[in-house]
Amino acid sequence: MMATSAETIGEVETMSEDEKRESEEGEKLYEVPTETDRIPFQVAHKVGRKRLLHYKQLSDKRNPVPVLIIYAMINRYYILDLQRERSVIRRYLEGGIDVYVVDWGDPRPSDRYESIEDEIEVIDHFVDYIRNASGESQINLQGYCMGGTFATIYAALNPSKVKNLIVQAAPIDFSTRTSLINLWSEYIDADKVVDTFGNVPSSFLNSSFLMLDPVRLLADKYVKYYENMHSKDYVKNFERMEKWIFDSPDLPGEVYRQFVKELYQKNLLVKNQFMVNGERVDLKKIAMPFLNLMGSDDNLVPPESSEPLNDLISSKDKQIISFPSGHIGISVSGKAHKDLWPKIINWILVHSETKESTPAPEKHSQRAKRAVSEK
């Protein structure tokens, strides 16, 4: 298990000059070209290569309860801030929401032994940092894709720290047969993959995702690009998306092994049999207000994988919003930013209202009805 104690965090400050130079050069890879109008952020905290990003406020309005967004480890977080007009983070900031985002960084060969337990521990360190920095005893937690699975696990293990839980296109019930990736996973020899590669290469993962819809993802989109080369905006948007798609980190080997064997193949999470550091993840312990976002046309994480979570938790205030979009379109489409995200922001603001803020402890701790889907 990866140590994530305060002493380990302190080791970041005592890196060798070569390590510091390598770290600084690595961080430069994350900088998105200036034409994306990326919102400035500060690195608020670090655990090894993993960074907690805190975004600059854009509004005089201020919601007291911050939101921590956990994105998947298999792509970069900046899909949520890809361009000015279609930036989820910008929409949040304009609404007065204080935004933190997890940047998982690039795993080194030695990181192949990281497990899901290690990532949950890192999330816990980041959550405690935000609680102490904000003075709030609870935060809003939002997870996207694989990050939604992590957020669900974390909320079940640490319900007292999460005021509201939001998951977006989150794989939860892996028994569904409506997605090719769920069917393929039955036959994946995860042990052989990890034993061969160590960290699973991004090229290996990207190839799998592209093969989910090869005609559209490997042919049609480039035909459309050729047909729209006269449009400067179309070309810029296309190139931004292409950069994001292929700017993918490798995945720590043990995380991949666990995700495939224990979740995809054994479906332990919905069976309440998934274990983290010897503790069973009981989804019934999720009792805070809950919002489940999904794309009705998502071929990577179909609604049938996300929707069952509403029946597995004990929250009385819970809602599903199904939007006519795909896995990524739910974050970057113009229609989503017009029709969907204002509703999400309003939900967060309403559910973050408190009569009185409760200061967070300084010391790190150890540890209903479904709404009608909106079409």
C-alpha positions as MATLAB code, in Angstrom:
seq = 'MMATSAETIGEVETMSEDEKRESEEGEKLYEVPTETDRIPFQVAHKVGRKRLLHYKQLSDKRNPVPVLIIYAMINRYYILDLQRERSVIRRYLEGGIDVYVVDWGDPRPSDRYESIEDEIEVIDHFVDYIRNASGESQINLQGYCMGGTFATIYAALNPSKVKNLIVQAAPIDFSTRTSLINLWSEYIDADKVVDTFGNVPSSFLNSSFLMLDPVRLLADKYVKYYENMHSKDYVKNFERMEKWIFDSPDLPGEVYRQFVKELYQKNLLVKNQFMVNGERVDLKKIAMPFLNLMGSDDNLVPPESSEPLNDLISSKDKQIISFPSGHIGISVSGKAHKDLWPKIINWILVHSETKESTPAPEKHSQRAKRAVSEK';
ca = [
       0.000    0.000    0.000;
       1.185    3.497   -0.759;
       1.907    5.517    2.356;
       0.012    8.799    2.429;
       0.869   10.040    5.871;
       1.805   13.635    6.678;
       5.447   12.543    6.600;
       5.054   11.264    3.046;
       3.409   14.515    1.971;
       6.340   16.383    3.445;
       8.741   14.381    1.325;
       7.561   16.331   -1.704;
       9.493   19.290   -0.322;
      12.748   17.313   -0.014;
      13.006   15.951   -3.542;
      16.402   15.908   -5.198;
      17.157   18.561   -7.804;
      16.767   15.963  -10.578;
      13.393   14.896   -9.201;
      12.253   18.510   -8.902;
      13.317   19.220  -12.482;
      11.532   16.087  -13.742;
       8.422   17.028  -11.761;
       8.408   20.580  -13.134;
       8.884   19.347  -16.681;
       6.094   16.837  -16.203;
       3.716   19.506  -14.945;
       4.328   21.553  -18.086;
       2.725   18.769  -20.086;
      -0.582   19.619  -18.467;
      -0.664   23.156  -19.762;
      -3.388   23.447  -22.353;
      -2.750   25.911  -25.215;
      -3.719   29.481  -24.343;
      -6.521   29.608  -26.914;
      -8.577   27.336  -24.641;
      -8.964   30.234  -22.166;
      -8.090   27.950  -19.324;
      -9.087   29.229  -15.909;
      -6.128   29.919  -13.598;
      -5.646   27.600  -10.646;
      -3.258   27.063   -7.791;
      -1.792   23.742   -6.707;
      -3.273   23.762   -3.217;
      -1.843   20.447   -2.051;
       0.190   17.463   -3.241;
       0.495   13.807   -2.403;
       3.401   12.518   -4.441;
       2.634   13.187   -8.124;
      -1.045   13.845   -7.415;
      -2.178   17.441   -7.202;
      -5.178   19.162   -5.686;
      -6.035   22.083   -7.964;
      -7.932   25.096   -6.595;
      -9.520   27.334   -9.206;
      -9.597   31.123   -9.095;
     -12.939   32.648   -8.147;
     -14.792   34.404  -10.976;
     -17.769   35.777   -9.040;
     -18.434   37.889   -5.977;
     -21.054   35.302   -5.024;
     -19.644   32.604   -2.769;
     -21.228   29.297   -1.896;
     -19.724   28.248    1.456;
     -19.455   24.537    0.673;
     -16.664   23.735   -1.842;
     -16.966   21.034   -4.486;
     -14.213   18.510   -5.113;
     -14.331   16.993   -8.603;
     -12.726   13.594   -9.129;
     -12.147   12.713  -12.743;
     -11.117    9.342  -14.169;
      -7.485    8.259  -14.038;
      -7.523    7.299  -17.722;
      -7.911   10.823  -19.150;
      -7.097   14.365  -18.076;
      -9.324   16.483  -15.857;
      -9.258   19.478  -18.216;
     -12.142   18.113  -20.291;
     -14.132   20.086  -17.698;
     -12.406   23.296  -18.817;
     -11.702   22.638  -22.481;
     -12.990   25.914  -23.895;
     -14.485   29.106  -22.572;
     -18.067   28.671  -23.774;
     -18.322   25.030  -22.691;
     -16.455   24.803  -19.424;
     -18.186   23.094  -16.508;
     -15.640   24.588  -14.125;
     -16.282   28.081  -15.491;
     -20.051   27.593  -15.076;
     -19.501   26.536  -11.458;
     -17.233   29.473  -10.687;
     -19.634   31.938  -12.279;
     -22.324   30.484  -10.010;
     -20.205   31.186   -6.930;
     -19.151   27.583   -6.345;
     -15.641   27.062   -4.949;
     -13.991   24.415   -7.153;
     -11.218   21.917   -6.416;
     -10.147   19.202   -8.895;
      -7.969   16.114   -8.506;
      -5.109   15.839  -11.014;
      -3.865   12.239  -10.881;
      -0.617   13.002  -12.738;
       1.499   10.514  -14.680;
       2.394    7.278  -12.871;
       6.028    6.220  -12.863;
       7.038    2.573  -13.282;
       7.180    2.130   -9.505;
       3.563    3.305   -9.239;
       2.333    0.085  -10.842;
       1.672   -1.243   -7.332;
      -0.841    1.472   -6.435;
      -4.272    0.101   -5.701;
      -7.768    1.559   -5.513;
      -7.261    1.669   -1.735;
      -4.311    4.004   -2.268;
      -6.366    6.343   -4.442;
      -9.168    6.463   -1.851;
      -6.586    7.410    0.784;
      -5.340   10.242   -1.426;
      -8.907   11.485   -1.902;
      -9.327   11.454    1.875;
      -6.201   13.611    2.333;
      -7.503   16.072   -0.241;
     -10.970   16.154    1.354;
      -9.482   16.892    4.765;
      -7.310   19.633    3.293;
     -10.395   21.297    1.745;
     -12.395   20.959    4.967;
      -9.647   22.647    6.953;
      -9.058   25.353    4.314;
     -12.751   26.188    3.970;
     -13.757   25.830    7.612;
     -16.599   23.531    6.543;
     -17.010   20.111    8.131;
     -18.389   18.666    4.890;
     -17.756   19.179    1.183;
     -19.681   18.531   -2.017;
     -18.167   15.566   -3.844;
     -18.529   15.056   -7.587;
     -17.127   12.111   -9.547;
     -17.030   11.706  -13.314;
     -16.711    8.303  -15.043;
     -14.196    6.167  -13.108;
     -13.950    9.120  -10.725;
     -17.647    8.610  -10.028;
     -16.932    5.052   -8.921;
     -14.199    6.360   -6.623;
     -16.484    9.111   -5.278;
     -19.189    6.546   -4.521;
     -16.734    4.317   -2.675;
     -15.363    7.273   -0.734;
     -18.805    8.581    0.252;
     -19.825    5.138    1.520;
     -16.697    4.938    3.670;
     -16.733    8.575    4.855;
     -20.354    9.758    4.846;
     -19.785   12.309    7.607;
     -17.418   14.293    5.359;
     -19.705   14.510    2.309;
     -22.606   16.967    2.320;
     -23.855   16.158   -1.199;
     -22.779   13.477   -3.672;
     -22.929   13.961   -7.438;
     -21.885   11.275   -9.883;
     -21.658   11.798  -13.621;
     -21.577    8.915  -16.128;
     -20.348    6.681  -13.311;
     -19.947    2.903  -13.803;
     -21.510    1.215  -10.777;
     -23.368   -1.928  -11.840;
     -20.976   -3.774  -14.140;
     -23.398   -6.587  -14.943;
     -25.077   -4.643  -17.758;
     -24.673   -6.100  -21.246;
     -25.613   -2.942  -23.145;
     -22.000   -1.823  -23.572;
     -19.311   -3.618  -25.536;
     -16.714   -2.796  -22.910;
     -18.730   -4.720  -20.308;
     -18.923   -7.703  -22.647;
     -15.222   -7.577  -23.508;
     -14.223   -7.295  -19.847;
     -15.491  -10.826  -19.201;
     -12.636  -12.146  -21.327;
      -9.837   -9.774  -20.311;
      -6.944  -11.485  -18.545;
      -6.078   -8.555  -16.288;
      -3.234  -10.459  -14.619;
      -1.530  -11.026  -17.944;
      -2.007   -7.384  -18.976;
      -0.504   -6.029  -15.760;
       2.260   -8.617  -15.562;
       3.227   -7.730  -19.133;
       3.015   -3.935  -19.004;
       3.226   -2.924  -15.353;
       1.361    0.348  -15.682;
      -1.217   -0.148  -18.443;
      -0.255    2.087  -21.408;
      -2.635    4.820  -22.471;
      -2.280    3.656  -26.077;
      -3.634    0.229  -25.074;
      -6.617    1.809  -23.314;
      -7.310    4.349  -26.071;
      -7.325    1.628  -28.712;
      -9.970   -0.253  -26.723;
     -12.200    2.817  -26.422;
     -11.882    3.664  -30.117;
     -12.948    0.155  -31.061;
     -16.261    0.636  -29.239;
     -17.443    2.602  -32.279;
     -14.697    2.386  -34.926;
     -16.680    3.768  -37.859;
     -17.669    6.937  -36.030;
     -14.464    7.399  -34.023;
     -11.898    6.361  -36.645;
     -13.542    7.433  -39.914;
     -16.629    9.617  -39.705;
     -15.155   12.305  -37.494;
     -12.211   12.863  -39.849;
     -14.549   13.057  -42.837;
     -16.524   15.717  -40.982;
     -13.292   17.499  -40.128;
     -12.360   17.613  -43.823;
     -15.820   18.859  -44.745;
     -15.646   21.664  -42.153;
     -12.057   22.797  -42.598;
     -13.360   26.175  -43.810;
     -14.752   26.855  -40.311;
     -12.121   28.226  -37.940;
     -14.264   27.524  -34.867;
     -14.936   23.936  -35.953;
     -11.240   23.282  -36.542;
     -10.223   24.781  -33.186;
     -12.852   22.781  -31.317;
     -11.880   19.603  -33.155;
      -8.189   20.055  -32.363;
      -8.876   20.786  -28.704;
     -10.838   17.559  -28.427;
      -8.208   15.540  -30.289;
      -5.505   16.851  -27.966;
      -7.531   15.812  -24.931;
      -8.389   12.358  -26.319;
      -4.766   11.432  -26.960;
      -3.255   13.271  -23.990;
      -3.886   10.310  -21.709;
      -1.815    9.011  -18.802;
      -0.970    5.383  -18.213;
      -3.023    3.628  -15.538;
      -1.375    2.140  -12.433;
      -1.288   -1.617  -12.923;
      -2.954   -2.694   -9.690;
      -5.765   -0.164  -10.135;
      -6.438   -1.695  -13.559;
      -6.253   -5.239  -12.174;
      -8.714   -4.451   -9.363;
     -11.093   -2.502  -11.564;
     -11.327   -5.320  -14.099;
     -11.361   -8.329  -11.771;
     -13.275   -7.039   -8.739;
     -15.655   -4.591  -10.392;
     -16.172   -5.505  -14.054;
     -15.884   -9.270  -13.627;
     -17.146   -9.894  -10.066;
     -19.351   -6.798   -9.661;
     -18.421   -6.626   -5.983;
     -19.466   -3.014   -5.452;
     -23.195   -3.531   -6.017;
     -23.003   -6.736   -3.991;
     -21.629   -4.739   -1.025;
     -18.597   -7.033   -1.042;
     -15.917   -4.608   -2.223;
     -13.253   -4.081    0.425;
     -11.011   -1.072    1.093;
      -8.297   -1.519    3.701;
     -10.271   -4.299    5.350;
     -13.520   -2.305    5.459;
     -16.540   -3.354    3.444;
     -17.981   -0.675    1.182;
     -21.642   -0.586    2.189;
     -23.572    1.558   -0.295;
     -26.449    1.858    2.187;
     -24.247    4.218    4.212;
     -24.701    6.812    1.466;
     -27.558    8.823    2.963;
     -26.654   12.357    1.911;
     -28.503   14.162   -0.926;
     -27.569   12.501   -4.185;
     -27.654   13.515   -7.853;
     -27.025   10.952  -10.593;
     -26.159   12.424  -14.027;
     -25.983   10.242  -17.098;
     -25.953   10.489  -20.874;
     -28.771    8.541  -22.487;
     -26.529    7.915  -25.524;
     -23.402    6.977  -23.547;
     -21.792    3.886  -25.135;
     -18.934    3.752  -22.625;
     -20.951    3.913  -19.393;
     -24.569    3.198  -20.363;
     -27.380    4.429  -18.117;
     -28.039    0.808  -17.096;
     -24.688    0.874  -15.296;
     -25.296    4.141  -13.404;
     -29.015    4.096  -12.671;
     -29.055    1.154  -10.187;
     -27.065    3.212   -7.679;
     -30.219    5.117   -6.741;
     -31.777    1.882   -5.495;
     -28.649    0.763   -3.647;
     -28.209    3.813   -1.403;
     -30.362    4.971    1.512;
     -30.588    8.672    0.560;
     -34.136   10.004    0.688;
     -33.228   13.073   -1.369;
     -32.011   11.527   -4.614;
     -32.520   12.338   -8.254;
     -31.611   11.029  -11.690;
     -31.083   13.331  -14.636;
     -30.707   11.565  -17.963;
     -29.556   13.936  -20.697;
     -29.602   13.158  -24.450;
     -25.849   13.042  -24.891;
     -22.832   10.776  -24.931;
     -20.120   10.211  -22.346;
     -18.189   13.388  -23.138;
     -20.950   15.462  -24.725;
     -22.623   15.797  -21.346;
     -19.701   18.067  -20.379;
     -18.791   19.831  -23.619;
     -21.897   20.116  -25.801;
     -23.509   23.510  -26.260;
     -26.935   22.043  -25.514;
     -25.724   20.629  -22.191;
     -24.332   24.000  -21.159;
     -27.591   25.687  -22.066;
     -30.098   23.184  -20.689;
     -28.326   20.941  -18.175;
     -25.597   22.684  -16.208;
     -27.717   25.602  -14.951;
     -29.955   22.971  -13.304;
     -26.945   21.223  -11.769;
     -25.585   24.482  -10.394;
     -28.955   25.328   -8.888;
     -29.149   21.862   -7.302;
     -25.719   22.317   -5.717;
     -26.529   25.783   -4.399;
     -29.882   24.746   -2.943;
     -28.423   21.642   -1.309;
     -25.417   23.544    0.072;
     -27.461   25.984    2.112;
     -26.658   25.798    5.811;
     -27.962   27.764    8.759;
     -24.548   27.836   10.309;
     -21.142   26.666    9.149;
     -19.469   24.101   11.364;
     -15.665   24.395   11.593;
     -13.817   21.343   10.370;
     -11.552   19.447   12.768;
      -7.884   20.219   12.296;
      -6.750   16.676   12.819;
      -6.944   14.104   10.009;
      -9.508   11.444   10.885;
      -9.103    7.713   10.355;
     -11.361    6.921    8.973;
     -36.372    8.425   -2.140;
     -37.880    8.524   -3.954;
     -36.451    8.743   -7.459;
     -37.272   11.833   -9.505;
     -38.622   11.380  -13.006;
     -35.747   11.442  -15.496;
     -35.474   14.646  -17.474;
     -35.239   14.050  -21.188;
];
